[in-house]
Amino acid sequence: MESMKLTIAQVLIATICSTLVIFSERAFPFVLFSKKQPPRMIKFIEKYIPPMVMAALLVYCLKDMTFSSGAVNFAPYLAGVAATAILHLWKGNSLISIFGGTIIYMILIRIL
């Protein structure tokens, strides 16, 4: 099967179109809610999405945990959960908590 080769003009057009679409998607909420309060549904999502993401990551992280192989097998899981909880209690920032716990978990599963 032959690969399709694009000209410089086609690449530029595709890049400009992609840029406009991404910019429009990012600007849409600011334009829509700049002069009024956001709807209750948006406030609900803003309030409850971070805990739901943390719960989903918790389930994903702990789904393969077994206790039969000793402490080394479940140490990354517990360290990731503990780091997420500690970071969230300390900083109160969901992004820092989620990324910090995930990074510690990913490092430990590669090391141990």
Biopython code that builds the backbone (N, CA, C, O; Angstrom):
import numpy as np
from Bio.PDB.StructureBuilder import StructureBuilder

atoms = [
    (1, "MET", "N", (0.842, -1.174, 0.000)),
    (1, "MET", "CA", (0.000, 0.000, 0.000)),
    (1, "MET", "C", (0.889, 1.240, 0.000)),
    (1, "MET", "O", (1.819, 1.353, 0.799)),
    (2, "GLU", "N", (0.598, 2.141, -0.882)),
    (2, "GLU", "CA", (1.395, 3.356, -0.996)),
    (2, "GLU", "C", (1.008, 4.371, 0.060)),
    (2, "GLU", "O", (-0.163, 4.513, 0.412)),
    (3, "SER", "N", (2.021, 5.078, 0.563)),
    (3, "SER", "CA", (1.727, 6.136, 1.521)),
    (3, "SER", "C", (1.426, 7.427, 0.765)),
    (3, "SER", "O", (1.982, 7.689, -0.302)),
    (4, "MET", "N", (0.546, 8.212, 1.334)),
    (4, "MET", "CA", (0.154, 9.459, 0.703)),
    (4, "MET", "C", (1.140, 10.550, 1.108)),
    (4, "MET", "O", (1.399, 10.747, 2.295)),
    (5, "LYS", "N", (1.680, 11.246, 0.139)),
    (5, "LYS", "CA", (2.610, 12.328, 0.429)),
    (5, "LYS", "C", (1.889, 13.654, 0.273)),
    (5, "LYS", "O", (1.216, 13.904, -0.727)),
    (6, "LEU", "N", (2.044, 14.497, 1.284)),
    (6, "LEU", "CA", (1.404, 15.798, 1.271)),
    (6, "LEU", "C", (2.377, 16.869, 0.804)),
    (6, "LEU", "O", (3.581, 16.807, 1.053)),
    (7, "THR", "N", (1.813, 17.841, 0.126)),
    (7, "THR", "CA", (2.634, 18.980, -0.274)),
    (7, "THR", "C", (2.764, 19.927, 0.917)),
    (7, "THR", "O", (2.051, 19.789, 1.911)),
    (8, "ILE", "N", (3.670, 20.879, 0.808)),
    (8, "ILE", "CA", (3.850, 21.876, 1.866)),
    (8, "ILE", "C", (2.563, 22.655, 2.083)),
    (8, "ILE", "O", (2.198, 22.935, 3.225)),
    (9, "ALA", "N", (1.874, 23.008, 1.013)),
    (9, "ALA", "CA", (0.624, 23.767, 1.119)),
    (9, "ALA", "C", (-0.426, 22.957, 1.878)),
    (9, "ALA", "O", (-1.142, 23.510, 2.713)),
    (10, "GLN", "N", (-0.527, 21.664, 1.603)),
    (10, "GLN", "CA", (-1.498, 20.815, 2.302)),
    (10, "GLN", "C", (-1.167, 20.692, 3.784)),
    (10, "GLN", "O", (-2.065, 20.709, 4.626)),
    (11, "VAL", "N", (0.103, 20.569, 4.101)),
    (11, "VAL", "CA", (0.518, 20.487, 5.505)),
    (11, "VAL", "C", (0.195, 21.790, 6.222)),
    (11, "VAL", "O", (-0.295, 21.767, 7.352)),
    (12, "LEU", "N", (0.461, 22.922, 5.587)),
    (12, "LEU", "CA", (0.147, 24.218, 6.194)),
    (12, "LEU", "C", (-1.354, 24.392, 6.403)),
    (12, "LEU", "O", (-1.781, 24.878, 7.450)),
    (13, "ILE", "N", (-2.153, 24.002, 5.423)),
    (13, "ILE", "CA", (-3.612, 24.108, 5.553)),
    (13, "ILE", "C", (-4.101, 23.230, 6.695)),
    (13, "ILE", "O", (-4.926, 23.664, 7.499)),
    (14, "ALA", "N", (-3.604, 22.003, 6.775)),
    (14, "ALA", "CA", (-4.000, 21.099, 7.860)),
    (14, "ALA", "C", (-3.586, 21.650, 9.216)),
    (14, "ALA", "O", (-4.348, 21.559, 10.179)),
    (15, "THR", "N", (-2.396, 22.216, 9.304)),
    (15, "THR", "CA", (-1.914, 22.788, 10.557)),
    (15, "THR", "C", (-2.757, 23.987, 10.970)),
    (15, "THR", "O", (-3.113, 24.118, 12.141)),
    (16, "ILE", "N", (-3.076, 24.853, 10.033)),
    (16, "ILE", "CA", (-3.899, 26.032, 10.333)),
    (16, "ILE", "C", (-5.297, 25.611, 10.771)),
    (16, "ILE", "O", (-5.836, 26.163, 11.730)),
    (17, "CYS", "N", (-5.885, 24.647, 10.084)),
    (17, "CYS", "CA", (-7.216, 24.163, 10.471)),
    (17, "CYS", "C", (-7.198, 23.550, 11.869)),
    (17, "CYS", "O", (-8.089, 23.821, 12.673)),
    (18, "SER", "N", (-6.213, 22.745, 12.159)),
    (18, "SER", "CA", (-6.091, 22.132, 13.487)),
    (18, "SER", "C", (-5.921, 23.199, 14.559)),
    (18, "SER", "O", (-6.526, 23.120, 15.627)),
    (19, "THR", "N", (-5.097, 24.193, 14.268)),
    (19, "THR", "CA", (-4.876, 25.280, 15.220)),
    (19, "THR", "C", (-6.163, 26.034, 15.502)),
    (19, "THR", "O", (-6.460, 26.332, 16.658)),
    (20, "LEU", "N", (-6.926, 26.345, 14.477)),
    (20, "LEU", "CA", (-8.189, 27.073, 14.658)),
    (20, "LEU", "C", (-9.202, 26.249, 15.458)),
    (20, "LEU", "O", (-9.893, 26.788, 16.323)),
    (21, "VAL", "N", (-9.291, 24.965, 15.178)),
    (21, "VAL", "CA", (-10.229, 24.102, 15.912)),
    (21, "VAL", "C", (-9.836, 24.024, 17.386)),
    (21, "VAL", "O", (-10.693, 24.175, 18.258)),
    (22, "ILE", "N", (-8.567, 23.792, 17.676)),
    (22, "ILE", "CA", (-8.112, 23.682, 19.064)),
    (22, "ILE", "C", (-8.304, 25.011, 19.800)),
    (22, "ILE", "O", (-8.770, 25.027, 20.939)),
    (23, "PHE", "N", (-7.951, 26.110, 19.162)),
    (23, "PHE", "CA", (-8.134, 27.422, 19.784)),
    (23, "PHE", "C", (-9.615, 27.685, 20.074)),
    (23, "PHE", "O", (-9.955, 28.192, 21.143)),
    (24, "SER", "N", (-10.484, 27.348, 19.138)),
    (24, "SER", "CA", (-11.923, 27.556, 19.326)),
    (24, "SER", "C", (-12.455, 26.710, 20.478)),
    (24, "SER", "O", (-13.263, 27.184, 21.277)),
    (25, "GLU", "N", (-12.005, 25.462, 20.566)),
    (25, "GLU", "CA", (-12.440, 24.597, 21.663)),
    (25, "GLU", "C", (-11.998, 25.154, 23.013)),
    (25, "GLU", "O", (-12.755, 25.112, 23.983)),
    (26, "ARG", "N", (-10.800, 25.664, 23.074)),
    (26, "ARG", "CA", (-10.289, 26.205, 24.343)),
    (26, "ARG", "C", (-10.942, 27.531, 24.706)),
    (26, "ARG", "O", (-11.142, 27.812, 25.888)),
    (27, "ALA", "N", (-11.277, 28.350, 23.718)),
    (27, "ALA", "CA", (-11.869, 29.663, 23.977)),
    (27, "ALA", "C", (-13.367, 29.579, 24.264)),
    (27, "ALA", "O", (-13.918, 30.479, 24.898)),
    (28, "PHE", "N", (-14.026, 28.534, 23.819)),
    (28, "PHE", "CA", (-15.477, 28.411, 23.933)),
    (28, "PHE", "C", (-16.002, 28.612, 25.356)),
    (28, "PHE", "O", (-16.908, 29.424, 25.542)),
    (29, "PRO", "N", (-15.479, 27.915, 26.365)),
    (29, "PRO", "CA", (-16.027, 28.116, 27.720)),
    (29, "PRO", "C", (-15.842, 29.545, 28.234)),
    (29, "PRO", "O", (-16.715, 30.073, 28.921)),
    (30, "PHE", "N", (-14.716, 30.169, 27.906)),
    (30, "PHE", "CA", (-14.469, 31.533, 28.360)),
    (30, "PHE", "C", (-15.428, 32.521, 27.701)),
    (30, "PHE", "O", (-15.914, 33.449, 28.348)),
    (31, "VAL", "N", (-15.691, 32.323, 26.443)),
    (31, "VAL", "CA", (-16.626, 33.196, 25.729)),
    (31, "VAL", "C", (-18.047, 32.956, 26.241)),
    (31, "VAL", "O", (-18.805, 33.906, 26.436)),
    (32, "LEU", "N", (-18.405, 31.698, 26.457)),
    (32, "LEU", "CA", (-19.759, 31.353, 26.867)),
    (32, "LEU", "C", (-20.080, 31.834, 28.275)),
    (32, "LEU", "O", (-21.181, 32.326, 28.521)),
    (33, "PHE", "N", (-19.123, 31.698, 29.217)),
    (33, "PHE", "CA", (-19.407, 32.002, 30.618)),
    (33, "PHE", "C", (-18.741, 33.277, 31.128)),
    (33, "PHE", "O", (-18.675, 33.482, 32.340)),
    (34, "SER", "N", (-18.253, 34.128, 30.248)),
    (34, "SER", "CA", (-17.528, 35.314, 30.703)),
    (34, "SER", "C", (-18.430, 36.357, 31.360)),
    (34, "SER", "O", (-17.970, 37.086, 32.238)),
    (35, "LYS", "N", (-19.676, 36.448, 30.970)),
    (35, "LYS", "CA", (-20.546, 37.508, 31.469)),
    (35, "LYS", "C", (-21.586, 37.019, 32.462)),
    (35, "LYS", "O", (-22.311, 37.832, 33.035)),
    (36, "LYS", "N", (-21.680, 35.718, 32.680)),
    (36, "LYS", "CA", (-22.692, 35.198, 33.595)),
    (36, "LYS", "C", (-22.124, 34.023, 34.384)),
    (36, "LYS", "O", (-21.058, 33.496, 34.065)),
    (37, "GLN", "N", (-22.846, 33.633, 35.400)),
    (37, "GLN", "CA", (-22.453, 32.491, 36.215)),
    (37, "GLN", "C", (-22.655, 31.203, 35.410)),
    (37, "GLN", "O", (-23.616, 31.092, 34.649)),
    (38, "PRO", "N", (-21.750, 30.228, 35.575)),
    (38, "PRO", "CA", (-21.940, 28.965, 34.857)),
    (38, "PRO", "C", (-23.163, 28.216, 35.384)),
    (38, "PRO", "O", (-23.565, 28.410, 36.531)),
    (39, "PRO", "N", (-23.747, 27.372, 34.556)),
    (39, "PRO", "CA", (-24.917, 26.602, 34.990)),
    (39, "PRO", "C", (-24.571, 25.659, 36.151)),
    (39, "PRO", "O", (-23.403, 25.355, 36.395)),
    (40, "ARG", "N", (-25.592, 25.213, 36.846)),
    (40, "ARG", "CA", (-25.391, 24.313, 37.979)),
    (40, "ARG", "C", (-24.681, 23.036, 37.566)),
    (40, "ARG", "O", (-23.885, 22.495, 38.334)),
    (41, "MET", "N", (-24.955, 22.549, 36.367)),
    (41, "MET", "CA", (-24.316, 21.315, 35.893)),
    (41, "MET", "C", (-22.806, 21.495, 35.789)),
    (41, "MET", "O", (-22.056, 20.592, 36.159)),
    (42, "ILE", "N", (-22.353, 22.622, 35.303)),
    (42, "ILE", "CA", (-20.916, 22.885, 35.192)),
    (42, "ILE", "C", (-20.287, 22.975, 36.574)),
    (42, "ILE", "O", (-19.189, 22.462, 36.793)),
    (43, "LYS", "N", (-20.975, 23.624, 37.507)),
    (43, "LYS", "CA", (-20.464, 23.712, 38.877)),
    (43, "LYS", "C", (-20.380, 22.328, 39.515)),
    (43, "LYS", "O", (-19.438, 22.037, 40.253)),
    (44, "PHE", "N", (-21.361, 21.479, 39.231)),
    (44, "PHE", "CA", (-21.358, 20.104, 39.740)),
    (44, "PHE", "C", (-20.156, 19.339, 39.192)),
    (44, "PHE", "O", (-19.448, 18.664, 39.938)),
    (45, "ILE", "N", (-19.934, 19.450, 37.888)),
    (45, "ILE", "CA", (-18.808, 18.762, 37.251)),
    (45, "ILE", "C", (-17.489, 19.265, 37.826)),
    (45, "ILE", "O", (-16.595, 18.474, 38.124)),
    (46, "GLU", "N", (-17.369, 20.579, 37.980)),
    (46, "GLU", "CA", (-16.149, 21.172, 38.517)),
    (46, "GLU", "C", (-15.861, 20.662, 39.931)),
    (46, "GLU", "O", (-14.707, 20.459, 40.308)),
    (47, "LYS", "N", (-16.918, 20.464, 40.695)),
    (47, "LYS", "CA", (-16.745, 20.032, 42.086)),
    (47, "LYS", "C", (-16.445, 18.547, 42.210)),
    (47, "LYS", "O", (-15.640, 18.153, 43.053)),
    (48, "TYR", "N", (-17.078, 17.710, 41.384)),
    (48, "TYR", "CA", (-17.010, 16.266, 41.600)),
    (48, "TYR", "C", (-16.110, 15.484, 40.638)),
    (48, "TYR", "O", (-15.835, 14.313, 40.898)),
    (49, "ILE", "N", (-15.650, 16.072, 39.557)),
    (49, "ILE", "CA", (-14.779, 15.338, 38.631)),
    (49, "ILE", "C", (-13.445, 14.961, 39.277)),
    (49, "ILE", "O", (-13.042, 13.805, 39.147)),
    (50, "PRO", "N", (-12.733, 15.863, 39.968)),
    (50, "PRO", "CA", (-11.453, 15.449, 40.564)),
    (50, "PRO", "C", (-11.557, 14.259, 41.517)),
    (50, "PRO", "O", (-10.728, 13.355, 41.418)),
    (51, "PRO", "N", (-12.538, 14.206, 42.445)),
    (51, "PRO", "CA", (-12.633, 13.009, 43.276)),
    (51, "PRO", "C", (-12.976, 11.747, 42.476)),
    (51, "PRO", "O", (-12.536, 10.649, 42.817)),
    (52, "MET", "N", (-13.772, 11.916, 41.403)),
    (52, "MET", "CA", (-14.104, 10.751, 40.579)),
    (52, "MET", "C", (-12.872, 10.243, 39.842)),
    (52, "MET", "O", (-12.696, 9.033, 39.699)),
    (53, "VAL", "N", (-12.023, 11.144, 39.374)),
    (53, "VAL", "CA", (-10.786, 10.731, 38.714)),
    (53, "VAL", "C", (-9.887, 10.007, 39.707)),
    (53, "VAL", "O", (-9.289, 8.983, 39.376)),
    (54, "MET", "N", (-9.790, 10.542, 40.932)),
    (54, "MET", "CA", (-8.969, 9.882, 41.951)),
    (54, "MET", "C", (-9.516, 8.503, 42.287)),
    (54, "MET", "O", (-8.739, 7.568, 42.485)),
    (55, "ALA", "N", (-10.833, 8.354, 42.357)),
    (55, "ALA", "CA", (-11.430, 7.046, 42.636)),
    (55, "ALA", "C", (-11.151, 6.066, 41.500)),
    (55, "ALA", "O", (-10.846, 4.900, 41.751)),
    (56, "ALA", "N", (-11.252, 6.529, 40.253)),
    (56, "ALA", "CA", (-10.961, 5.660, 39.109)),
    (56, "ALA", "C", (-9.495, 5.236, 39.111)),
    (56, "ALA", "O", (-9.185, 4.076, 38.837)),
    (57, "LEU", "N", (-8.594, 6.166, 39.418)),
    (57, "LEU", "CA", (-7.172, 5.815, 39.504)),
    (57, "LEU", "C", (-6.910, 4.849, 40.647)),
    (57, "LEU", "O", (-6.056, 3.971, 40.528)),
    (58, "LEU", "N", (-7.621, 4.994, 41.740)),
    (58, "LEU", "CA", (-7.471, 4.081, 42.869)),
    (58, "LEU", "C", (-7.867, 2.667, 42.464)),
    (58, "LEU", "O", (-7.150, 1.710, 42.756)),
    (59, "VAL", "N", (-8.997, 2.537, 41.800)),
    (59, "VAL", "CA", (-9.446, 1.214, 41.334)),
    (59, "VAL", "C", (-8.445, 0.643, 40.334)),
    (59, "VAL", "O", (-8.076, -0.528, 40.422)),
    (60, "TYR", "N", (-8.006, 1.466, 39.387)),
    (60, "TYR", "CA", (-7.036, 1.006, 38.392)),
    (60, "TYR", "C", (-5.733, 0.579, 39.057)),
    (60, "TYR", "O", (-5.150, -0.440, 38.687)),
    (61, "CYS", "N", (-5.281, 1.342, 40.023)),
    (61, "CYS", "CA", (-4.024, 1.064, 40.702)),
    (61, "CYS", "C", (-4.116, -0.218, 41.515)),
    (61, "CYS", "O", (-3.165, -1.000, 41.533)),
    (62, "LEU", "N", (-5.221, -0.449, 42.178)),
    (62, "LEU", "CA", (-5.326, -1.575, 43.097)),
    (62, "LEU", "C", (-5.904, -2.844, 42.479)),
    (62, "LEU", "O", (-5.984, -3.866, 43.160)),
    (63, "LYS", "N", (-6.306, -2.811, 41.218)),
    (63, "LYS", "CA", (-6.950, -3.976, 40.612)),
    (63, "LYS", "C", (-6.038, -5.195, 40.506)),
    (63, "LYS", "O", (-6.533, -6.322, 40.559)),
    (64, "ASP", "N", (-4.744, -5.016, 40.362)),
    (64, "ASP", "CA", (-3.818, -6.139, 40.216)),
    (64, "ASP", "C", (-3.056, -6.467, 41.493)),
    (64, "ASP", "O", (-2.158, -7.309, 41.471)),
    (65, "MET", "N", (-3.388, -5.831, 42.586)),
    (65, "MET", "CA", (-2.636, -6.017, 43.820)),
    (65, "MET", "C", (-2.917, -7.404, 44.411)),
    (65, "MET", "O", (-4.070, -7.808, 44.566)),
    (66, "THR", "N", (-1.839, -8.117, 44.733)),
    (66, "THR", "CA", (-1.959, -9.406, 45.421)),
    (66, "THR", "C", (-1.047, -9.394, 46.636)),
    (66, "THR", "O", (-0.010, -8.732, 46.641)),
    (67, "PHE", "N", (-1.436, -10.118, 47.646)),
    (67, "PHE", "CA", (-0.661, -10.176, 48.877)),
    (67, "PHE", "C", (0.153, -11.467, 48.977)),
    (67, "PHE", "O", (0.877, -11.665, 49.953)),
    (68, "SER", "N", (0.042, -12.338, 47.986)),
    (68, "SER", "CA", (0.687, -13.643, 48.079)),
    (68, "SER", "C", (2.196, -13.599, 47.841)),
    (68, "SER", "O", (2.909, -14.509, 48.263)),
    (69, "SER", "N", (2.688, -12.565, 47.178)),
    (69, "SER", "CA", (4.115, -12.512, 46.822)),
    (69, "SER", "C", (4.959, -11.718, 47.806)),
    (69, "SER", "O", (6.135, -11.473, 47.536)),
    (70, "GLY", "N", (4.415, -11.320, 48.909)),
    (70, "GLY", "CA", (5.187, -10.567, 49.884)),
    (70, "GLY", "C", (4.970, -9.067, 49.759)),
    (70, "GLY", "O", (4.211, -8.595, 48.913)),
    (71, "ALA", "N", (5.658, -8.334, 50.623)),
    (71, "ALA", "CA", (5.467, -6.887, 50.729)),
    (71, "ALA", "C", (5.907, -6.146, 49.474)),
    (71, "ALA", "O", (5.351, -5.095, 49.152)),
    (72, "VAL", "N", (6.898, -6.677, 48.759)),
    (72, "VAL", "CA", (7.407, -5.973, 47.574)),
    (72, "VAL", "C", (6.329, -5.857, 46.514)),
    (72, "VAL", "O", (6.302, -4.875, 45.773)),
    (73, "ASN", "N", (5.446, -6.829, 46.424)),
    (73, "ASN", "CA", (4.417, -6.808, 45.386)),
    (73, "ASN", "C", (3.389, -5.707, 45.603)),
    (73, "ASN", "O", (2.957, -5.080, 44.635)),
    (74, "PHE", "N", (2.993, -5.457, 46.822)),
    (74, "PHE", "CA", (1.959, -4.445, 47.029)),
    (74, "PHE", "C", (2.491, -3.112, 47.534)),
    (74, "PHE", "O", (1.708, -2.187, 47.750)),
    (75, "ALA", "N", (3.783, -2.987, 47.727)),
    (75, "ALA", "CA", (4.369, -1.727, 48.195)),
    (75, "ALA", "C", (4.123, -0.557, 47.230)),
    (75, "ALA", "O", (3.759, 0.524, 47.692)),
    (76, "PRO", "N", (4.303, -0.724, 45.914)),
    (76, "PRO", "CA", (4.041, 0.410, 45.010)),
    (76, "PRO", "C", (2.591, 0.881, 45.067)),
    (76, "PRO", "O", (2.316, 2.078, 44.985)),
    (77, "TYR", "N", (1.670, -0.063, 45.207)),
    (77, "TYR", "CA", (0.257, 0.288, 45.266)),
    (77, "TYR", "C", (-0.037, 1.139, 46.500)),
    (77, "TYR", "O", (-0.650, 2.203, 46.415)),
    (78, "LEU", "N", (0.410, 0.647, 47.626)),
    (78, "LEU", "CA", (0.139, 1.364, 48.874)),
    (78, "LEU", "C", (0.881, 2.696, 48.919)),
    (78, "LEU", "O", (0.350, 3.677, 49.440)),
    (79, "ALA", "N", (2.098, 2.747, 48.383)),
    (79, "ALA", "CA", (2.854, 4.003, 48.355)),
    (79, "ALA", "C", (2.160, 5.031, 47.452)),
    (79, "ALA", "O", (2.094, 6.211, 47.795)),
    (80, "GLY", "N", (1.652, 4.594, 46.324)),
    (80, "GLY", "CA", (0.943, 5.508, 45.424)),
    (80, "GLY", "C", (-0.325, 6.062, 46.047)),
    (80, "GLY", "O", (-0.613, 7.254, 45.942)),
    (81, "VAL", "N", (-1.081, 5.183, 46.698)),
    (81, "VAL", "CA", (-2.311, 5.625, 47.368)),
    (81, "VAL", "C", (-1.975, 6.575, 48.519)),
    (81, "VAL", "O", (-2.608, 7.620, 48.677)),
    (82, "ALA", "N", (-0.977, 6.203, 49.317)),
    (82, "ALA", "CA", (-0.581, 7.049, 50.449)),
    (82, "ALA", "C", (-0.075, 8.407, 49.968)),
    (82, "ALA", "O", (-0.409, 9.436, 50.555)),
    (83, "ALA", "N", (0.727, 8.413, 48.905)),
    (83, "ALA", "CA", (1.248, 9.678, 48.376)),
    (83, "ALA", "C", (0.118, 10.565, 47.874)),
    (83, "ALA", "O", (0.130, 11.775, 48.098)),
    (84, "THR", "N", (-0.850, 9.971, 47.203)),
    (84, "THR", "CA", (-1.984, 10.748, 46.709)),
    (84, "THR", "C", (-2.756, 11.366, 47.873)),
    (84, "THR", "O", (-3.104, 12.546, 47.839)),
    (85, "ALA", "N", (-3.021, 10.563, 48.898)),
    (85, "ALA", "CA", (-3.770, 11.059, 50.055)),
    (85, "ALA", "C", (-2.996, 12.152, 50.792)),
    (85, "ALA", "O", (-3.561, 13.184, 51.154)),
    (86, "ILE", "N", (-1.711, 11.921, 51.008)),
    (86, "ILE", "CA", (-0.896, 12.904, 51.729)),
    (86, "ILE", "C", (-0.792, 14.208, 50.945)),
    (86, "ILE", "O", (-0.950, 15.292, 51.508)),
    (87, "LEU", "N", (-0.525, 14.099, 49.648)),
    (87, "LEU", "CA", (-0.431, 15.315, 48.825)),
    (87, "LEU", "C", (-1.753, 16.077, 48.800)),
    (87, "LEU", "O", (-1.771, 17.307, 48.835)),
    (88, "HIS", "N", (-2.854, 15.341, 48.742)),
    (88, "HIS", "CA", (-4.146, 16.019, 48.687)),
    (88, "HIS", "C", (-4.468, 16.698, 50.019)),
    (88, "HIS", "O", (-4.996, 17.810, 50.038)),
    (89, "LEU", "N", (-4.157, 16.043, 51.114)),
    (89, "LEU", "CA", (-4.392, 16.666, 52.421)),
    (89, "LEU", "C", (-3.461, 17.852, 52.645)),
    (89, "LEU", "O", (-3.841, 18.842, 53.269)),
    (90, "TRP", "N", (-2.240, 17.743, 52.130)),
    (90, "TRP", "CA", (-1.243, 18.792, 52.329)),
    (90, "TRP", "C", (-1.518, 20.011, 51.449)),
    (90, "TRP", "O", (-1.592, 21.139, 51.936)),
    (91, "LYS", "N", (-1.670, 19.765, 50.137)),
    (91, "LYS", "CA", (-1.800, 20.877, 49.187)),
    (91, "LYS", "C", (-3.246, 21.210, 48.844)),
    (91, "LYS", "O", (-3.552, 22.357, 48.517)),
    (92, "GLY", "N", (-4.146, 20.220, 48.913)),
    (92, "GLY", "CA", (-5.539, 20.462, 48.542)),
    (92, "GLY", "C", (-5.740, 20.694, 47.063)),
    (92, "GLY", "O", (-6.770, 21.230, 46.657)),
    (93, "ASN", "N", (-4.777, 20.300, 46.251)),
    (93, "ASN", "CA", (-4.842, 20.492, 44.809)),
    (93, "ASN", "C", (-4.944, 19.126, 44.142)),
    (93, "ASN", "O", (-4.042, 18.298, 44.273)),
    (94, "SER", "N", (-6.033, 18.893, 43.434)),
    (94, "SER", "CA", (-6.275, 17.580, 42.832)),
    (94, "SER", "C", (-5.214, 17.204, 41.806)),
    (94, "SER", "O", (-4.785, 16.051, 41.755)),
    (95, "LEU", "N", (-4.786, 18.158, 40.992)),
    (95, "LEU", "CA", (-3.780, 17.842, 39.975)),
    (95, "LEU", "C", (-2.459, 17.398, 40.599)),
    (95, "LEU", "O", (-1.852, 16.421, 40.160)),
    (96, "ILE", "N", (-2.025, 18.120, 41.618)),
    (96, "ILE", "CA", (-0.782, 17.739, 42.291)),
    (96, "ILE", "C", (-0.940, 16.362, 42.921)),
    (96, "ILE", "O", (-0.033, 15.534, 42.836)),
    (97, "SER", "N", (-2.078, 16.112, 43.551)),
    (97, "SER", "CA", (-2.318, 14.819, 44.197)),
    (97, "SER", "C", (-2.311, 13.679, 43.191)),
    (97, "SER", "O", (-1.646, 12.664, 43.398)),
    (98, "ILE", "N", (-3.051, 13.847, 42.102)),
    (98, "ILE", "CA", (-3.171, 12.783, 41.100)),
    (98, "ILE", "C", (-1.826, 12.524, 40.429)),
    (98, "ILE", "O", (-1.390, 11.378, 40.327)),
    (99, "PHE", "N", (-1.173, 13.586, 39.974)),
    (99, "PHE", "CA", (0.108, 13.391, 39.293)),
    (99, "PHE", "C", (1.185, 12.890, 40.248)),
    (99, "PHE", "O", (1.975, 12.020, 39.882)),
    (100, "GLY", "N", (1.228, 13.422, 41.454)),
    (100, "GLY", "CA", (2.246, 12.992, 42.412)),
    (100, "GLY", "C", (2.119, 11.528, 42.772)),
    (100, "GLY", "O", (3.108, 10.796, 42.753)),
    (101, "GLY", "N", (0.910, 11.089, 43.100)),
    (101, "GLY", "CA", (0.689, 9.681, 43.427)),
    (101, "GLY", "C", (0.964, 8.762, 42.244)),
    (101, "GLY", "O", (1.541, 7.687, 42.405)),
    (102, "THR", "N", (0.548, 9.191, 41.054)),
    (102, "THR", "CA", (0.784, 8.385, 39.853)),
    (102, "THR", "C", (2.274, 8.269, 39.554)),
    (102, "THR", "O", (2.748, 7.190, 39.197)),
    (103, "ILE", "N", (3.012, 9.350, 39.693)),
    (103, "ILE", "CA", (4.455, 9.320, 39.430)),
    (103, "ILE", "C", (5.157, 8.380, 40.402)),
    (103, "ILE", "O", (6.000, 7.579, 39.997)),
    (104, "ILE", "N", (4.814, 8.476, 41.673)),
    (104, "ILE", "CA", (5.443, 7.595, 42.662)),
    (104, "ILE", "C", (5.105, 6.136, 42.364)),
    (104, "ILE", "O", (5.985, 5.277, 42.421)),
    (105, "TYR", "N", (3.862, 5.850, 42.052)),
    (105, "TYR", "CA", (3.448, 4.498, 41.700)),
    (105, "TYR", "C", (4.217, 3.975, 40.484)),
    (105, "TYR", "O", (4.740, 2.861, 40.506)),
    (106, "MET", "N", (4.282, 4.791, 39.419)),
    (106, "MET", "CA", (4.951, 4.352, 38.188)),
    (106, "MET", "C", (6.452, 4.121, 38.413)),
    (106, "MET", "O", (7.027, 3.180, 37.864)),
    (107, "ILE", "N", (7.074, 4.969, 39.210)),
    (107, "ILE", "CA", (8.505, 4.772, 39.508)),
    (107, "ILE", "C", (8.711, 3.480, 40.277)),
    (107, "ILE", "O", (9.608, 2.699, 39.962)),
    (108, "LEU", "N", (7.884, 3.257, 41.283)),
    (108, "LEU", "CA", (8.058, 2.068, 42.127)),
    (108, "LEU", "C", (7.774, 0.767, 41.403)),
    (108, "LEU", "O", (8.429, -0.238, 41.677)),
    (109, "ILE", "N", (6.804, 0.755, 40.475)),
    (109, "ILE", "CA", (6.544, -0.508, 39.763)),
    (109, "ILE", "C", (7.674, -0.835, 38.796)),
    (109, "ILE", "O", (7.859, -1.995, 38.431)),
    (110, "ARG", "N", (8.419, 0.162, 38.385)),
    (110, "ARG", "CA", (9.580, -0.098, 37.511)),
    (110, "ARG", "C", (10.793, -0.530, 38.326)),
    (110, "ARG", "O", (11.598, -1.337, 37.861)),
    (111, "ILE", "N", (10.928, 0.002, 39.541)),
    (111, "ILE", "CA", (12.103, -0.301, 40.368)),
    (111, "ILE", "C", (11.954, -1.652, 41.056)),
    (111, "ILE", "O", (12.876, -2.467, 41.040)),
    (112, "LEU", "N", (10.794, -1.888, 41.658)),
    (112, "LEU", "CA", (10.595, -3.117, 42.457)),
    (112, "LEU", "C", (10.151, -4.286, 41.638)),
    (112, "LEU", "O", (9.947, -5.375, 42.175)),
]
sb = StructureBuilder()
sb.init_structure("model")
sb.init_model(0)
sb.init_chain("A")
sb.init_seg("    ")
for serial, (resi, resn, name, xyz) in enumerate(atoms, 1):
    if name == "N":
        sb.init_residue(resn, " ", resi, " ")
    sb.init_atom(name, np.array(xyz, "f"), 0.0, 1.0, " ", f" {name:<3s}", serial, name[0])
structure = sb.get_structure()
